[in-house]
Amino acid sequence: MKNGSNYEINMRISSLARRARAFIKGHVPPRQPHNGIFTALAANRSPMIEVQHLTKRYARHEAVRDISFSVARGEIVGFLGPNGAGKTTTLRMLTGYLPPTSGTARIAGFDIFRESIEARRKIGYMPENVPLYGDMRVREYLKFRAQLKGLSGGETRRRVGDVLDTCGLQSVRRKMIKTLSKGFRQRVGLADALVHDPELLILDEPTNGLDPNQIRQIRELIRRLAESHTVLISTHILHEVEMTCNRVIIIDGGKIKATDTPANLTSQMRAAGRIQVELHADPEVAAGALKRLEHVKKVVSETLEDDWVRFTVWVDSDTDARERIARLATQYGWPLRSLFRHVATLEDVFVELTRKD
């Protein structure tokens, strides 16, 4: 019995030593049940982010209230909401900076709270106010951050060189961070998020405080990164979200108000059924005639210079009343100088879902 026990102990030590050597070389085989092939296939199809009933409460205030959503691998998702809606709190929970009051979140299949180290290795996080060491040079700082994230010497050199190129920082790599412009500091923050080559990028207001030229540069950089990363981005520049994101999630008051593609959200808004027409006509007579048209729900008039009147006409969704309005103007002999149908934007959707009135 004793010899058997020693043999078992020796076998365990040998097994542990083999796994340790494999870990050092970066080739640790994943633990899998007997149906390992099917488990690996399932993992590849699993969402990059999976949130279920996530809640964060501060005393009596609920910053995030029982939210659930998922982000697929390779997806670019805009995470939108007004100030104080719960966006940053949610992102901090997803990245492991804040513990939730209740609920779960998984990153690439890893529970962010029970398997925090594994989950964080998958994430590149750029907070709203990037904490940088101003007395370090750019390359020195990125090298330091790469080593903190567990990269070896050779990997550190390779990845720091890659992100300096990717983020357009080669020209300032030897400069002190405190001497850089706001735009370059944002680039350093983005390079920091990328240096360990994560699968997921979480960007919280990456263009905060930048001028229009700097915003355009960061926007183009994020677009390039989205070709090879899953991206969750929080921003107030709704036009850019509409142009670049596959899907948007709108949160307000700690609750998710909507999640869909930008095109689907805008097509459902009542703003899509709004027409503006400028007529040289008596406001009351013209408004009454417009209200009697089929599918018209509401008419609002605004007097302009030289007795011209701008009418805003709300009609039923998916209804285009411009032809009937033009015929009406011809029938009454009203000069018409402008007639167009308002096309809803993501900004219309955002205002509609988050306004307080």
ZAMARGU-4260 file (C-alpha; in steps of 0.2 Angstrom, whole numbers, plus 5000, padded with zeros to 4 digits):
<rodrens>
0) 5000/5000/5000 | 5014/5012/5004 | 5024/5008/4988 | 5007/5011/4979 | 5005/5028/4987
5) 5022/5033/4983 | 5020/5028/4965 | 5004/5038/4964 | 5012/5053/4971 | 5027/5052/4959
10) 5015/5051/4944 | 5006/5066/4950 | 5022/5076/4952 | 5027/5071/4935 | 5011/5076/4928
15) 5012/5093/4936 | 5029/5096/4930 | 5024/5092/4912 | 5010/5104/4914 | 5021/5117/4921
20) 5034/5116/4907 | 5020/5117/4894 | 5013/5133/4903 | 5030/5141/4902 | 5031/5138/4884
25) 5013/5144/4882 | 5006/5128/4876 | 4995/5123/4890 | 4982/5110/4883 | 4964/5115/4888
30) 4955/5105/4900 | 4940/5096/4891 | 4928/5082/4894 | 4928/5066/4884 | 4918/5075/4870
35) 4932/5088/4869 | 4930/5091/4850 | 4912/5096/4852 | 4916/5107/4867 | 4929/5116/4857
40) 4917/5119/4843 | 4904/5125/4855 | 4916/5137/4862 | 4920/5145/4845 | 4901/5148/4843
45) 4899/5156/4860 | 4896/5175/4862 | 4911/5186/4866 | 4901/5195/4879 | 4886/5187/4888
50) 4877/5197/4902 | 4863/5190/4912 | 4853/5200/4925 | 4867/5211/4929 | 4863/5223/4943
55) 4874/5236/4953 | 4867/5245/4968 | 4875/5259/4978 | 4865/5260/4994 | 4847/5264/4988
60) 4852/5269/4971 | 4852/5256/4957 | 4865/5262/4944 | 4862/5246/4933 | 4845/5237/4934
65) 4844/5219/4929 | 4851/5220/4912 | 4854/5206/4899 | 4863/5207/4882 | 4876/5198/4872
70) 4889/5203/4859 | 4894/5190/4846 | 4912/5187/4841 | 4918/5199/4827 | 4903/5211/4831
75) 4905/5230/4833 | 4892/5236/4845 | 4889/5254/4851 | 4884/5256/4869 | 4874/5272/4871
80) 4865/5282/4884 | 4864/5299/4892 | 4876/5304/4906 | 4872/5294/4922 | 4863/5280/4912
85) 4874/5266/4919 | 4886/5264/4904 | 4902/5267/4913 | 4896/5256/4928 | 4892/5242/4916
90) 4909/5243/4907 | 4918/5243/4923 | 4909/5227/4929 | 4912/5219/4912 | 4931/5222/4914
95) 4932/5217/4932 | 4934/5234/4940 | 4918/5233/4949 | 4909/5218/4957 | 4890/5217/4953
100) 4877/5217/4966 | 4869/5202/4957 | 4869/5194/4940 | 4883/5186/4929 | 4894/5191/4915
105) 4905/5180/4904 | 4919/5186/4892 | 4924/5173/4879 | 4916/5160/4890 | 4925/5165/4906
110) 4915/5171/4921 | 4922/5188/4924 | 4921/5186/4943 | 4925/5167/4945 | 4938/5166/4931
115) 4943/5184/4932 | 4962/5182/4926 | 4957/5172/4911 | 4943/5184/4906 | 4954/5199/4908
120) 4967/5192/4896 | 4954/5193/4883 | 4950/5211/4886 | 4958/5227/4881 | 4950/5241/4891
125) 4952/5260/4887 | 4943/5270/4901 | 4935/5287/4898 | 4949/5296/4907 | 4965/5286/4903
130) 4977/5285/4918 | 4994/5287/4910 | 5011/5290/4919 | 5016/5307/4912 | 5034/5305/4918
135) 5037/5290/4907 | 5041/5290/4888 | 5029/5282/4877 | 5039/5267/4872 | 5044/5264/4890
140) 5027/5265/4896 | 5020/5253/4884 | 5034/5241/4887 | 5030/5242/4906 | 5012/5239/4903
145) 5015/5224/4892 | 5026/5216/4905 | 5012/5219/4918 | 5001/5210/4907 | 5012/5195/4907
150) 5021/5196/4890 | 5039/5189/4889 | 5053/5199/4883 | 5052/5194/4865 | 5033/5196/4865
155) 5035/5213/4873 | 5047/5220/4860 | 5036/5213/4846 | 5019/5219/4852 | 5026/5236/4858
160) 5033/5239/4840 | 5016/5233/4832 | 5005/5245/4843 | 5017/5260/4840 | 5014/5257/4821
165) 4996/5253/4823 | 4992/5268/4833 | 5003/5280/4824 | 5015/5283/4839 | 5032/5280/4831
170) 5035/5299/4829 | 5033/5302/4848 | 5039/5285/4855 | 5054/5294/4864 | 5043/5308/4871
175) 5037/5310/4888 | 5019/5307/4889 | 5015/5323/4899 | 5022/5333/4884 | 5009/5325/4872
180) 4993/5333/4865 | 4976/5326/4870 | 4975/5316/4854 | 4991/5308/4856 | 4988/5303/4874
185) 4972/5295/4868 | 4982/5285/4856 | 4994/5279/4870 | 4978/5274/4880 | 4972/5264/4865
190) 4990/5256/4862 | 4990/5251/4880 | 4973/5242/4878 | 4980/5233/4862 | 4997/5229/4868
195) 4993/5211/4874 | 4983/5207/4858 | 4966/5205/4866 | 4951/5198/4857 | 4939/5211/4864
200) 4941/5229/4864 | 4930/5239/4877 | 4932/5258/4873 | 4923/5271/4885 | 4922/5288/4876
205) 4938/5286/4866 | 4936/5303/4858 | 4932/5312/4874 | 4939/5330/4873 | 4946/5329/4856
210) 4945/5342/4842 | 4936/5337/4825 | 4953/5332/4817 | 4958/5321/4832 | 4941/5313/4832
215) 4942/5309/4814 | 4960/5301/4817 | 4954/5291/4831 | 4938/5286/4822 | 4948/5279/4807
220) 4960/5270/4819 | 4945/5261/4828 | 4938/5256/4811 | 4954/5248/4806 | 4955/5239/4823
225) 4937/5233/4821 | 4942/5222/4806 | 4951/5210/4818 | 4943/5213/4835 | 4926/5212/4843
230) 4923/5230/4849 | 4911/5237/4862 | 4912/5256/4861 | 4903/5269/4872 | 4902/5286/4864
235) 4891/5301/4861 | 4895/5304/4843 | 4880/5295/4836 | 4884/5298/4818 | 4900/5288/4819
240) 4890/5274/4828 | 4877/5274/4815 | 4891/5272/4801 | 4902/5259/4809 | 4892/5248/4822
245) 4883/5232/4817 | 4872/5235/4832 | 4868/5247/4846 | 4862/5245/4864 | 4853/5260/4872
250) 4853/5261/4890 | 4844/5274/4901 | 4841/5274/4920 | 4851/5258/4922 | 4839/5248/4910
255) 4841/5243/4892 | 4829/5253/4881 | 4833/5245/4864 | 4845/5234/4855 | 4845/5232/4837
260) 4854/5237/4821 | 4854/5256/4818 | 4844/5254/4802 | 4830/5244/4811 | 4829/5256/4825
265) 4828/5271/4814 | 4815/5263/4803 | 4803/5261/4818 | 4804/5278/4824 | 4789/5290/4823
270) 4802/5303/4817 | 4803/5294/4800 | 4785/5300/4797 | 4789/5318/4797 | 4787/5330/4782
275) 4792/5348/4781 | 4784/5360/4769 | 4787/5379/4766 | 4771/5388/4759 | 4767/5406/4755
280) 4749/5404/4763 | 4738/5409/4777 | 4744/5398/4792 | 4727/5393/4798 | 4719/5389/4781
285) 4734/5379/4776 | 4736/5370/4792 | 4717/5365/4791 | 4719/5359/4774 | 4735/5349/4778
290) 4726/5341/4793 | 4712/5334/4782 | 4724/5324/4771 | 4724/5305/4773 | 4736/5298/4786
295) 4741/5315/4793 | 4741/5315/4812 | 4747/5332/4817 | 4752/5349/4809 | 4763/5362/4817
300) 4766/5379/4809 | 4780/5392/4811 | 4780/5409/4803 | 4795/5414/4793 | 4801/5430/4784
305) 4790/5438/4770 | 4774/5429/4775 | 4781/5411/4771 | 4776/5398/4783 | 4785/5382/4788
310) 4773/5367/4791 | 4779/5351/4800 | 4767/5337/4796 | 4767/5321/4806 | 4760/5306/4796
315) 4758/5288/4799 | 4774/5277/4799 | 4779/5271/4782 | 4768/5284/4773 | 4775/5297/4761
320) 4763/5311/4759 | 4774/5323/4749 | 4764/5320/4733 | 4747/5324/4741 | 4754/5340/4749
325) 4761/5346/4732 | 4744/5343/4724 | 4736/5352/4738 | 4747/5367/4736 | 4744/5367/4717
330) 4725/5366/4720 | 4725/5381/4732 | 4738/5391/4722 | 4750/5392/4736 | 4768/5395/4731
335) 4779/5381/4737 | 4798/5383/4740 | 4803/5368/4750 | 4796/5350/4753 | 4806/5336/4760
340) 4803/5320/4771 | 4813/5319/4786 | 4824/5303/4787 | 4826/5297/4805 | 4844/5296/4812
345) 4851/5287/4827 | 4850/5303/4836 | 4831/5304/4834 | 4831/5286/4841 | 4842/5291/4855
350) 4832/5306/4860 | 4815/5297/4858 | 4820/5283/4870 | 4829/5294/4883 | 4820/5310/4884
355) 4812/5314/4901 | 4796/5323/4895
</rodrens>
